[in-house]
Amino acid sequence: MSTDFATEVVEREPHAKPNVSMHVGVVASVKHGFEHFVLRELSFFEDRGAKISVFPTKYAEGLYGPRPTWSVFRWNYLTLAFAQVVAFLSSPLRYLKWLRVAMEHGALVDFALAMKFAPQMKDVDLIYATFGDRKLFIGYFCKCWTGKPLVCTIHAYEIYENPNPKMFQTAIAACDQIITVTNYNRNQLHERFGIDPARIEVVRLSIDLEAYRPSEKFVVLIVGYLVQKKGHEVLLKALKKLNHPDIELWVVGVGRDAPNCVDVKGITAELGLESKVAFFDGLTGTALKAVYRSCDVFCLPSHFDEFGSGEGFPTVIIEAMACGKPVISTRHVEIPAILEQVLVDEKDVDGLADALLRVYESRELREELGRRNREIAEVEFTTANVERTISAMTSLIPSKN
């Protein structure tokens, strides 16, 4: 199940090693954001002092976007065409020489992109192709045009399903440094492409072992549309007030095209809670039941919104109660008539923070609340209620006998 920790940010971490001074021109695909491991690697580069400039083969928003400090040189077909004219006029013979190589290798698009990127690489110290496919081919032509060193990391698919094996052979031979992530890959590069293993550095993928480590989190779950009356902002402020390292919030739900919609991710960022809040967007069926089962407490701090709209009776409270979970909510409309505890006043950030802490500190209380909520659900919210609706409807229909 995929989560988005408030547009997941790779956090900066302190390093004991001295900073490096280099400007890396990265040729990468950003068609749905970066691959997570690519973003992580480039972030580590920057944390060590490197400057990052990104030259994307494709670009679209995704889970893992570039850091704000990175320069991103996007392109369109008009600027791509104009770059060819500029490159040809600046050095006609050199342009035609490499154009011919591109034609012989079936790599015209890669060549064209390189002619767009190469002038923008004048300040980079080296070119880094994140994969040995079109990123490498573009990097190759950029190297030919600029004379900058070329480094490429080979992962796997480029070995088995390379989109242009002929161009790969030429481009990989021109690399100043070849990196791959496994010893097996190094052997395959030698066997399939005849690359001298001595030219290949095996560097395994890396991870921030402080961010990814065994840990027990106390999970607070909120489910519902991202609108004012659900109380997301109140809950986030209570979480901020608690500032507890072990408490994490899971947000399930999507926004609506309505004036009462709330930018929950924006509020999360403003409060500095990105590392404590996981966004699941909309879930249904088995996935929704899974988050109910996995949470420690369900929280819905409902209140009247600025337009005077309130809840009927929140279905999500019923679902949490049926799953045997402790529920924290507010003294809002019908909720106190059903939910015996734990209740706080509407928009009471301090009271909500205290309630969360009380439930967090007592496993016994959580188990007692969960059992009682299940008992209430078995009395108040069974399918017998639907039978009553059916009876009310059929009573209005004349008998056909």
C-alpha positions as a printed NumPy array, in Angstrom:
array([[  0.   ,   0.   ,   0.   ],
       [  1.579,   3.244,  -1.095],
       [  1.765,   6.22 ,   1.216],
       [  2.753,   9.778,   0.6  ],
       [  4.372,  11.44 ,   3.603],
       [  3.223,  14.933,   2.684],
       [  4.798,  14.788,  -0.775],
       [  7.542,  12.686,   0.582],
       [ 10.674,  14.722,   1.196],
       [ 14.104,  13.154,   1.526],
       [ 15.311,  14.845,   4.669],
       [ 18.751,  16.244,   5.088],
       [ 20.971,  14.364,   7.478],
       [ 24.237,  15.395,   9.122],
       [ 27.388,  13.829,   7.721],
       [ 30.72 ,  13.449,   9.415],
       [ 32.546,  13.373,   6.095],
       [ 33.786,  16.645,   4.556],
       [ 31.716,  18.266,   1.865],
       [ 32.51 ,  17.694,  -1.773],
       [ 32.697,  20.53 ,  -4.268],
       [ 31.181,  19.497,  -7.57 ],
       [ 28.374,  20.508,  -9.881],
       [ 26.583,  17.431, -11.248],
       [ 24.57 ,  17.61 , -14.463],
       [ 22.023,  14.825, -14.05 ],
       [ 20.315,  13.309, -17.081],
       [ 17.223,  11.589, -15.681],
       [ 13.633,  10.753, -16.416],
       [ 11.144,  12.669, -14.292],
       [  8.069,  11.426, -16.157],
       [  6.209,  10.654, -12.907],
       [  8.69 ,  12.307, -10.597],
       [ 12.01 ,  10.584,  -9.919],
       [ 12.409,   6.95 ,  -9.018],
       [ 12.684,   6.986,  -5.233],
       [ 16.222,   5.58 ,  -5.175],
       [ 17.384,   8.195,  -7.701],
       [ 15.947,  11.034,  -5.618],
       [ 17.58 ,   9.567,  -2.512],
       [ 20.98 ,   9.342,  -4.199],
       [ 20.863,  12.872,  -5.606],
       [ 19.735,  14.196,  -2.218],
       [ 22.742,  12.541,  -0.574],
       [ 24.955,  14.199,  -3.202],
       [ 23.565,  17.608,  -2.291],
       [ 23.818,  16.927,   1.429],
       [ 27.537,  16.303,   0.893],
       [ 27.875,  19.709,  -0.79 ],
       [ 27.276,  18.979,  -4.474],
       [ 25.239,  21.297,  -6.676],
       [ 22.557,  19.495,  -8.691],
       [ 21.228,  20.452, -12.115],
       [ 18.634,  18.166, -13.695],
       [ 18.215,  17.628, -17.43 ],
       [ 14.992,  15.62 , -17.739],
       [ 14.146,  13.42 , -20.709],
       [ 10.503,  13.78 , -19.612],
       [  8.894,  15.762, -16.824],
       [  5.646,  15.45 , -14.892],
       [  4.673,  15.846, -11.263],
       [  4.893,  12.715,  -9.124],
       [  5.527,  11.427,  -5.62 ],
       [  9.235,  12.22 ,  -5.688],
       [  9.896,  15.619,  -7.197],
       [ 13.19 ,  17.541,  -7.299],
       [ 14.287,  19.55 ,  -4.302],
       [ 13.598,  23.298,  -4.571],
       [ 17.348,  23.968,  -4.573],
       [ 17.907,  22.036,  -7.808],
       [ 17.944,  23.649, -11.236],
       [ 15.667,  21.789, -13.666],
       [ 16.122,  22.457, -17.389],
       [ 12.808,  21.507, -18.955],
       [ 12.219,  21.591, -22.68 ],
       [  9.451,  21.685, -25.251],
       [  9.381,  20.967, -28.97 ],
       [  9.821,  24.631, -29.936],
       [ 12.934,  25.1  , -27.802],
       [ 14.208,  21.709, -28.984],
       [ 13.952,  22.775, -32.643],
       [ 15.532,  26.15 , -31.936],
       [ 18.456,  24.453, -30.165],
       [ 19.264,  22.508, -33.332],
       [ 19.562,  25.735, -35.322],
       [ 21.765,  27.335, -32.688],
       [ 24.018,  24.259, -32.421],
       [ 24.399,  23.986, -36.199],
       [ 25.201,  27.656, -36.637],
       [ 27.701,  27.6  , -33.788],
       [ 29.66 ,  24.646, -35.202],
       [ 28.289,  23.233, -38.473],
       [ 30.908,  20.517, -39.051],
       [ 30.799,  19.257, -35.481],
       [ 26.998,  19.226, -35.514],
       [ 26.905,  17.227, -38.744],
       [ 29.542,  14.805, -37.463],
       [ 27.534,  13.838, -34.396],
       [ 24.249,  13.98 , -36.288],
       [ 25.649,  11.309, -38.587],
       [ 26.587,   9.133, -35.582],
       [ 23.074,   9.566, -34.237],
       [ 21.542,   8.57 , -37.565],
       [ 23.762,   5.48 , -37.815],
       [ 22.715,   4.427, -34.316],
       [ 19.003,   5.277, -34.551],
       [ 19.354,   7.91 , -31.834],
       [ 18.151,  11.14 , -33.45 ],
       [ 15.861,  12.144, -30.578],
       [ 18.657,  11.571, -28.048],
       [ 21.004,  13.687, -30.158],
       [ 18.435,  16.481, -30.429],
       [ 17.944,  16.569, -26.67 ],
       [ 21.69 ,  16.626, -26.152],
       [ 21.966,  19.667, -28.41 ],
       [ 19.348,  21.345, -26.202],
       [ 21.053,  20.394, -22.925],
       [ 24.748,  20.744, -23.816],
       [ 24.899,  24.585, -23.808],
       [ 23.174,  24.556, -20.413],
       [ 25.881,  22.26 , -19.055],
       [ 28.716,  24.752, -19.403],
       [ 29.028,  25.138, -15.623],
       [ 28.695,  21.466, -14.62 ],
       [ 31.769,  19.492, -13.636],
       [ 30.508,  16.139, -14.885],
       [ 27.511,  14.521, -16.555],
       [ 25.674,  11.786, -14.663],
       [ 23.291,   9.44 , -16.508],
       [ 21.072,   7.745, -13.924],
       [ 20.342,   4.77 , -16.215],
       [ 22.085,   3.115, -19.144],
       [ 19.278,   3.786, -21.6  ],
       [ 18.291,   7.039, -23.323],
       [ 19.699,   8.967, -20.371],
       [ 23.107,   7.512, -21.197],
       [ 22.707,   8.157, -24.92 ],
       [ 21.863,  11.817, -24.292],
       [ 24.751,  12.041, -21.831],
       [ 27.048,  10.555, -24.485],
       [ 26.22 ,  13.243, -27.052],
       [ 26.502,  15.929, -24.367],
       [ 29.971,  14.607, -23.535],
       [ 30.931,  14.656, -27.203],
       [ 29.795,  18.269, -27.499],
       [ 31.105,  19.638, -24.181],
       [ 34.071,  17.423, -23.333],
       [ 32.718,  16.941, -19.796],
       [ 33.347,  13.601, -18.022],
       [ 30.477,  11.101, -18.275],
       [ 29.4  ,   8.758, -15.454],
       [ 26.592,   6.219, -15.767],
       [ 24.893,   3.859, -13.307],
       [ 23.519,   0.593, -14.728],
       [ 20.607,  -0.941, -12.805],
       [ 19.145,  -3.969, -14.596],
       [ 16.664,  -3.465, -17.383],
       [ 19.285,  -1.754, -19.538],
       [ 21.169,  -5.078, -19.594],
       [ 18.208,  -7.242, -20.545],
       [ 15.838,  -4.91 , -22.42 ],
       [ 17.959,  -2.043, -23.656],
       [ 15.962,   0.153, -26.057],
       [ 18.991,   0.59 , -28.339],
       [ 21.757,  -2.005, -27.815],
       [ 23.896,  -0.581, -30.619],
       [ 23.852,   2.916, -29.122],
       [ 24.451,   1.421, -25.676],
       [ 27.678,  -0.249, -26.861],
       [ 29.   ,   3.046, -28.22 ],
       [ 27.9  ,   5.211, -25.307],
       [ 29.044,   2.898, -22.511],
       [ 32.487,   2.632, -24.124],
       [ 32.799,   6.421, -23.891],
       [ 31.988,   6.597, -20.174],
       [ 34.712,   7.84 , -17.875],
       [ 33.187,   5.812, -15.047],
       [ 30.719,   2.922, -15.198],
       [ 28.834,   2.079, -12.021],
       [ 26.449,  -0.79 , -11.41 ],
       [ 24.502,  -1.873,  -8.355],
       [ 25.44 ,  -5.586,  -8.15 ],
       [ 28.329,  -7.912,  -8.885],
       [ 25.933,  -9.988, -10.982],
       [ 25.309,  -6.963, -13.21 ],
       [ 29.041,  -6.452, -13.641],
       [ 29.411, -10.037, -14.842],
       [ 26.467,  -9.627, -17.217],
       [ 27.922,  -6.435, -18.678],
       [ 31.135,  -8.329, -19.354],
       [ 29.448, -11.414, -20.821],
       [ 26.827,  -9.669, -22.927],
       [ 28.639,  -6.507, -23.984],
       [ 32.31 ,  -7.341, -23.554],
       [ 32.948,  -4.554, -21.06 ],
       [ 36.141,  -4.978, -19.07 ],
       [ 35.101,  -5.661, -15.434],
       [ 38.015,  -3.487, -14.308],
       [ 36.155,  -0.483, -15.755],
       [ 33.036,  -1.19 , -13.697],
       [ 32.634,  -0.052, -10.096],
       [ 30.04 ,  -1.962,  -8.069],
       [ 28.222,   0.467,  -5.756],
       [ 25.186,  -0.915,  -4.01 ],
       [ 22.09 ,   1.223,  -3.495],
       [ 22.067,   3.237,  -0.286],
       [ 19.509,   4.19 ,   2.311],
       [ 19.328,   6.534,   5.277],
       [ 19.52 ,   4.03 ,   8.129],
       [ 18.31 ,   6.64 ,  10.612],
       [ 15.11 ,   7.276,   8.641],
       [ 14.521,   3.58 ,   7.884],
       [ 14.883,   1.599,  11.072],
       [ 12.744,  -0.704,  13.213],
       [ 10.346,   1.416,  15.234],
       [  6.986,   1.227,  16.945],
       [  4.609,   4.03 ,  16.005],
       [  1.331,   4.926,  17.645],
       [ -0.986,   5.44 ,  14.672],
       [ -3.837,   7.938,  14.767],
       [ -6.231,   7.489,  11.841],
       [ -8.622,  10.008,  10.302],
       [-10.84 ,   9.094,   7.352],
       [-13.079,  11.464,   5.4  ],
       [-13.281,  14.122,   2.747],
       [-10.731,  16.905,   3.239],
       [-13.313,  19.5  ,   4.234],
       [-13.556,  21.895,   7.187],
       [-16.169,  20.099,   9.278],
       [-14.041,  16.929,   9.571],
       [-11.553,  18.804,  11.758],
       [ -8.25 ,  17.955,  10.031],
       [ -6.713,  21.313,  10.949],
       [ -7.645,  20.916,  14.613],
       [ -6.135,  17.429,  14.676],
       [ -2.921,  18.598,  13.034],
       [ -2.546,  21.421,  15.542],
       [ -3.091,  18.957,  18.39 ],
       [ -0.415,  16.712,  16.889],
       [  1.918,  19.699,  16.691],
       [  1.209,  20.568,  20.317],
       [  1.973,  17.001,  21.432],
       [  5.227,  16.931,  19.457],
       [  5.58 ,  13.265,  20.347],
       [  8.192,  11.277,  18.379],
       [  6.163,   8.05 ,  18.504],
       [  2.775,   9.409,  17.377],
       [  2.013,   9.326,  13.661],
       [ -1.111,  10.451,  11.793],
       [ -2.6  ,   8.57 ,   8.828],
       [ -4.899,  10.64 ,   6.625],
       [ -7.297,   8.797,   4.314],
       [ -9.456,  10.904,   2.027],
       [ -9.563,  13.253,  -0.934],
       [-10.596,  16.858,  -1.408],
       [-13.712,  18.182,  -3.051],
       [-14.201,  21.004,  -5.513],
       [-16.01 ,  23.093,  -2.931],
       [-15.4  ,  26.284,  -0.918],
       [-15.232,  24.287,   2.334],
       [-12.308,  22.175,   1.098],
       [ -9.133,  22.193,   3.223],
       [ -5.529,  22.037,   1.996],
       [ -4.493,  19.418,   4.541],
       [ -1.093,  18.799,   2.951],
       [ -0.406,  22.53 ,   2.946],
       [ -1.303,  22.857,   6.629],
       [  0.874,  19.843,   7.387],
       [  3.831,  21.54 ,   5.692],
       [  3.183,  24.87 ,   7.433],
       [  3.218,  23.128,  10.811],
       [  6.409,  21.211,   9.965],
       [  4.721,  17.83 ,  10.364],
       [  5.662,  16.186,   7.048],
       [  7.586,  13.389,   8.771],
       [  4.66 ,  12.616,  11.1  ],
       [  1.782,  12.502,   8.608],
       [  1.114,   9.823,   5.99 ],
       [ -1.391,  10.553,   3.206],
       [ -3.184,   7.6  ,   1.636],
       [ -5.654,   9.56 ,  -0.54 ],
       [ -8.897,   7.652,  -1.135],
       [ -9.174,   4.007,  -0.054],
       [-12.005,   1.503,  -0.356],
       [-12.715,  -2.151,   0.386],
       [ -9.876,  -4.269,   1.74 ],
       [ -7.413,  -1.38 ,   1.756],
       [ -9.715,   0.783,   3.878],
       [-10.4  ,  -2.031,   6.324],
       [ -6.647,  -2.649,   6.558],
       [ -5.926,   0.877,   7.816],
       [ -8.759,   0.641,  10.338],
       [ -7.305,  -2.629,  11.65 ],
       [ -3.776,  -1.217,  11.735],
       [ -4.429,   2.023,  13.588],
       [ -4.219,   2.418,  17.365],
       [ -6.952,   5.04 ,  17.655],
       [ -9.445,   6.651,  15.29 ],
       [ -9.92 ,  10.409,  15.591],
       [-12.524,  12.643,  13.944],
       [-12.712,  16.087,  15.627],
       [-15.836,  17.205,  13.752],
       [-17.192,  20.76 ,  14.062],
       [-19.514,  23.172,  12.277],
       [-17.738,  24.805,   9.334],
       [-17.707,  28.494,   8.418],
       [-20.866,  28.02 ,   6.355],
       [-22.799,  26.514,   9.266],
       [-22.688,  22.959,   7.934],
       [-22.291,  20.07 ,  10.374],
       [-22.246,  16.282,  10.343],
       [-25.214,  13.921,  10.205],
       [-23.601,  10.96 ,  11.88 ],
       [-20.145,  10.199,  10.476],
       [-20.03 ,   6.791,   8.803],
       [-16.31 ,   6.585,   9.498],
       [-16.94 ,   6.627,  13.253],
       [-19.294,   3.689,  12.805],
       [-16.675,   1.827,  10.769],
       [-13.992,   2.403,  13.401],
       [-16.326,   1.307,  16.2  ],
       [-17.278,  -1.839,  14.27 ],
       [-13.555,  -2.627,  13.919],
       [-13.233,  -2.477,  17.699],
       [-11.1  ,   0.658,  17.773],
       [-11.012,   3.414,  20.383],
       [-12.475,   6.616,  18.961],
       [-11.769,  10.23 ,  19.888],
       [-14.286,  12.768,  18.623],
       [-16.159,  15.92 ,  19.651],
       [-19.389,  16.988,  21.306],
       [-20.894,  17.678,  17.919],
       [-24.494,  16.994,  16.815],
       [-25.487,  13.343,  17.494],
       [-21.997,  12.022,  18.241],
       [-22.264,  12.28 ,  22.08 ],
       [-25.568,  10.363,  21.994],
       [-23.757,   7.292,  20.644],
       [-20.063,   7.604,  21.503],
       [-19.658,   7.418,  25.256],
       [-15.991,   8.478,  25.278],
       [-13.526,   9.98 ,  24.419],
       [-15.106,  13.362,  23.59 ],
       [-13.768,  16.931,  23.556],
       [-15.297,  20.282,  22.682],
       [-15.346,  21.411,  19.051],
       [-12.116,  23.092,  17.87 ],
       [-10.461,  22.449,  21.248],
       [ -6.837,  21.855,  20.262],
       [ -5.569,  21.55 ,  23.839],
       [ -8.358,  19.206,  24.858],
       [ -7.786,  17.024,  21.802],
       [ -4.044,  16.871,  22.481],
       [ -4.74 ,  15.797,  26.07 ],
       [ -7.212,  13.13 ,  24.897],
       [ -4.736,  11.726,  22.395],
       [ -2.042,  11.578,  25.056],
       [ -4.355,   9.861,  27.521],
       [ -5.28 ,   7.166,  25.028],
       [ -1.653,   6.816,  23.926],
       [ -0.435,   6.253,  27.486],
       [ -2.902,   3.48 ,  28.382],
       [ -3.139,   0.231,  26.43 ],
       [ -5.741,  -0.914,  28.95 ],
       [ -7.915,   2.12 ,  28.16 ],
       [ -7.56 ,   1.529,  24.414],
       [ -8.639,  -2.094,  24.769],
       [-11.585,  -1.16 ,  27.003],
       [-12.746,   1.561,  24.586],
       [-12.375,  -0.74 ,  21.596],
       [-14.449,  -3.499,  23.198],
       [-17.173,  -1.081,  24.25 ],
       [-17.319,   0.571,  20.822],
       [-17.777,  -2.827,  19.18 ],
       [-20.63 ,  -3.598,  21.588],
       [-22.32 ,  -0.294,  20.739],
       [-21.923,  -0.942,  17.01 ],
       [-23.538,  -4.373,  17.395],
       [-26.589,  -2.732,  18.963],
       [-26.91 ,   0.556,  17.098],
       [-25.618,  -0.037,  13.578],
       [-26.63 ,  -3.493,  12.331],
       [-28.335,  -4.244,   9.004],
       [-31.604,  -4.335,  10.95 ],
       [-31.574,  -0.58 ,  10.387],
       [-31.817,  -1.157,   6.645],
       [-34.754,  -3.513,   7.244],
       [-36.543,  -0.681,   9.03 ],
       [-35.987,   1.567,   6.014],
       [-37.335,  -1.136,   3.715],
       [-40.404,  -1.532,   5.951],
       [-41.012,   2.216,   5.882],
       [-40.849,   2.171,   2.072],
       [-43.01 ,  -0.911,   1.507],
       [-45.677,   0.432,   3.835],
       [-46.356,   3.135,   1.273],
       [-46.857,   0.71 ,  -1.596],
       [-50.383,  -0.722,  -2.039],
       [-50.567,  -4.501,  -1.798],
       [-50.612,  -6.213,  -5.193],
       [-52.533,  -9.228,  -3.918]])
